[in-house]
């Protein structure tokens, strides 16, 4: 198994759908690429913004962490 690249919070923040074309979010130390999701168009999903660690915010979401299984893990958060 290949080791995943590590990204800082600053690097993650640039993948917000505005500064760079990629749309990434982090959850429990893993970074997910949500670029292809229509629900993350322009880097926003309801009251959540891409380029951030959403671990603390998930408790208020109408879905469980299983939703992250739909997306590719592309790195780990340093």
BADREN-522530 format. One line per 5 residues: their letters; for each residue x, y, z of N, C-alpha, C, O. Coordinates in pm, whole numbers, plus 50000, padded with zeros to 5 digits. Layout:
% BADREN-522530
a> X,Y,Z,X,Y,Z,X,Y,Z,X,Y,Z | ...
***
This chain:
% BADREN-522530
xxxxx> 50084,49882,50000,50000,50000,50000,50089,50125,50000,50186,50133,50075 | 50055,50219,49918,50131,50343,49906,50093,50439,50018,49975,50455,50051 | 50193,50502,50076,50167,50600,50181,50106,50725,50120,50150,50772,50015 | 50005,50778,50186,49937,50898,50137,50021,51022,50165,50088,51029,50269 | 50019,51120,50075,50091,51245,50102,50025,51321,50218,49904,51311,50240
xxxxx> 50106,51396,50290,50056,51477,50401,50046,51622,50356,50134,51674,50288 | 49937,51687,50395,49912,51827,50362,49887,51906,50489,49827,51855,50584 | 49933,52030,50491,49907,52118,50605,49767,52176,50594,49701,52164,50490 | 49722,52238,50700,49592,52306,50697,49593,52420,50594,49491,52448,50531 | 49708,52484,50577,49719,52592,50478,49705,52537,50337,49639,52599,50253
xxxxx> 49765,52422,50310,49752,52360,50178,49608,52315,50154,49556,52330,50044 | 49545,52260,50256,49405,52219,50246,49317,52340,50217,49227,52333,50134 | 49343,52450,50285,49261,52571,50270,49260,52624,50127,49162,52685,50085 | 49367,52600,50053,49372,52646,49914,49283,52564,49822,49249,52608,49712 | 49245,52445,49865,49159,52358,49783,49013,52379,49823,48944,52285,49863
xxxxx> 48970,52502,49813,48837,52541,49858,48740,52566,49743,48627,52611,49764 | 48783,52536,49620,48698,52558,49504,48703,52701,49452,48638,52732,49352 | 48777,52788,49517,48791,52927,49477,48936,52957,49438,48961,53007,49328 | 49031,52927,49526,49171,52958,49502,49236,52862,49403,49321,52902,49324 | 49197,52737,49407,49244,52633,49315,49121,52554,49271,49019,52556,49339
xxxxx> 49131,52484,49157,49012,52413,49108,48973,52290,49192,48860,52244,49185 | 49067,52238,49272,49034,52122,49354,48945,52163,49471,48955,52274,49524 | 48859,52070,49510,48773,52091,49626,48798,51974,49721,48758,51861,49694 | 48863,52004,49832,48899,51902,49930,48839,51937,50065,48818,52054,50098 | 48811,51832,50143,48771,51848,50282,48844,51743,50364,48882,51638,50312
xxxxx> 48864,51771,50490,48928,51673,50580,48825,51625,50681,48735,51697,50722 | 48844,51500,50721,48760,51442,50826,48844,51337,50898,48894,51244,50836 | 48857,51351,51028,48932,51261,51115,49071,51230,51059,49114,51114,51056 | 49140,51335,51017,49279,51323,50974,49301,51283,50829,49414,51284,50782 | 49193,51249,50757,49205,51213,50616,49151,51326,50529,49057,51396,50568
xxxxx> 49211,51344,50412,49165,51447,50319,49097,51380,50202,49151,51288,50140 | 48977,51426,50172,48894,51369,50066,48880,51469,49951,48867,51590,49973 | 48883,51416,49829,48861,51498,49710,48713,51493,49677,48662,51388,49637 | 48644,51605,49693,48499,51613,49665,48471,51697,49540,48359,51741,49518 | 48576,51719,49459,48565,51804,49341,48451,51763,49249,48379,51849,49197
xxxxx> 48434,51634,49227,48333,51585,49132,48190,51585,49187,48096,51560,49112 | 48174,51612,49314,48041,51609,49374,47962,51735,49341,48008,51847,49365 | 47844,51717,49287,47758,51833,49258,47715,51902,49388,47678,52020,49385 | 47721,51832,49499,47682,51891,49628,47789,51985,49685,47762,52058,49780 | 47908,51984,49626,48016,52072,49671,48050,52175,49564,48162,52226,49562
xxxxx> 47956,52206,49478,47977,52303,49370,48027,52436,49429,47969,52489,49524 | 48133,52490,49371,48195,52615,49416,48251,52609,49558,48278,52712,49618 | 48269,52488,49611,48334,52474,49741,48244,52495,49861,48293,52513,49973 | 48113,52494,49840,48021,52511,49952,47917,52399,49950,47866,52363,49844 | 47887,52345,50067,47786,52240,50082,47699,52281,50201,47737,52261,50316
xxxxx> 47584,52336,50171,47496,52393,50273,47575,52495,50354,47623,52593,50295 | 47592,52478,50485,47666,52578,50562,47813,52540,50580,47884,52603,50658 | 47859,52439,50509,47998,52393,50520,48080,52443,50403,48032,52450,50290 | 48204,52479,50430,48296,52528,50328,48408,52429,50308,48457,52369,50404 | 48449,52411,50183,48560,52323,50150,48692,52386,50195,48698,52505,50229
xxxxx> 48796,52305,50193,48927,52354,50234,48944,52355,50385,49035,52420,50437 | 48857,52282,50455,48860,52281,50601,48850,52139,50655,48815,52046,50584 | 48882,52127,50783,48861,52002,50856,48718,52004,50908,48682,52091,50988 | 48637,51911,50862,48495,51908,50899,48464,51813,51015,48347,51786,51042 | 48566,51763,51081,48545,51666,51189,48448,51717,51294,48355,51646,51332
xxxxx> 48466,51839,51341,48380,51894,51446,48240,51928,51394,48143,51926,51471 | 48229,51958,51265,48101,52000,51209,48007,51885,51176,47886,51907,51161 | 48059,51764,51165,47975,51653,51121,47861,51623,51217,47757,51573,51175 | 47879,51651,51343,47774,51620,51441,47644,51694,51409,47536,51648,51448 | 47651,51807,51339,47531,51882,51304,47475,51847,51167,47375,51905,51125
xxxxx> 47539,51753,51098,47494,51717,50962,47381,51614,50967,47371,51538,51063 | 47296,51613,50865,47185,51517,50862,47228,51378,50814,47142,51292,50790 | 47358,51353,50801,47407,51223,50758,47522,51181,50849,47570,51260,50930 | 47565,51057,50834,47675,51006,50916,47806,51015,50841,47811,51058,50725 | 47912,50973,50907,48045,50976,50845,48056,50880,50726,48152,50889,50650
xxxxx> 47960,50791,50711,47962,50698,50598,47960,50770,50464,48001,50714,50363 | 47912,50894,50462,47908,50973,50339,48048,50990,50279,48061,51003,50157 | 48152,50989,50362,48288,51006,50311,48334,50885,50230,48430,50896,50154 | 48267,50772,50244,48300,50653,50166,48276,50672,50017,48326,50593,49936 | 48203,50773,49980,48176,50803,49838,48293,50874,49770,48296,50884,49648
xxxxx> 48388,50921,49848,48494,51005,49795,48631,50939,49811,48651,50853,49896 | 48724,50982,49728,48860,50928,49730,48943,50999,49835,48945,51122,49842 | 49012,50921,49916,49108,50976,50013,49234,51008,49933,49291,50921,49867 | 49278,51134,49940,49394,51174,49862,49513,51215,49949,49621,51243,49897 | 49494,51219,50080,49604,51256,50167,49566,51252,50314,49454,51217,50351
xxx> 49663,51289,50395,49640,51300,50540,49669,51442,50582,49750,51511,50521 | 49601,51485,50685,49617,51621,50738,49729,51619,50841,49726,51543,50937 | 49829,51705,50819,49942,51716,50913,49898,51785,51039,49978,51804,51131
***
